[in-house]
Amino acid sequence: MQIVTIKLIKKVIKPIIELFVVFGISYRSLDMMIKEIYVSISSKKFGKRGRIANNSRISMATGISRREVRKIKSRLLSNPDSQSYSVSPLSKVIKIWINDYQYIDPKNQPKKLDYKNTKNSFCDLIKKARINATPNSALQEFKRLGLVKINEDEKICLLKNEVINDSNEEIFHARLSSHLNKSQ
């Protein structure tokens, strides 16, 4: 592939990836979506005599293994609109924070957490979530997104119990539509 083509592709994809990062869409979800799109397009484009292409032909065209092509085609054919994508690491942390009895108070509200040095601290929460991030980097990302604050007692307080709420999703759709309209 020519350098000019690669630069153009990166220029088109970069703003979309920035939106994914801002709204907590994980790389795994993006990877799955891209593979589904590759398989869907290749199935139609490389089939013979109006039929859907076989798994070997799709695999050769996309670089996705035949076994994975078979799984993706099966998933797409069974119910194309109900795909479940992996949650972002922050969503995983929030899910534990608002549902695990160790991290909720008697009123079923998320506890205010010490950073470390206590049982059920923020560091323990990150460890329990098994995300690939240090507690400090997770805390910085939570703060950047406005999901937590540190109060006067140095406790970490959860402000929102979701990474992407409905209004953020509407903003995401509006920004993505705006970007797509600009590139036409």
Secondary structure, DSSP 8 states (H G I E B T S, - for coil): --HHHHHHHHHHHHHHHHHHHHTT--HHHHHHHHHHHHHHHHHHHS-STTS---HHHHHHHH---HHHHHHHHHHHHH-TT-------HHHHHHHHHHH-GGGB-TTS-B--B-SSSSTT-HHHHHHHHT-SS-HHHHHHHHHHTTSEEE-TTS-EEE--S-SS-HHHHHHHHHHHHHHHHHT-
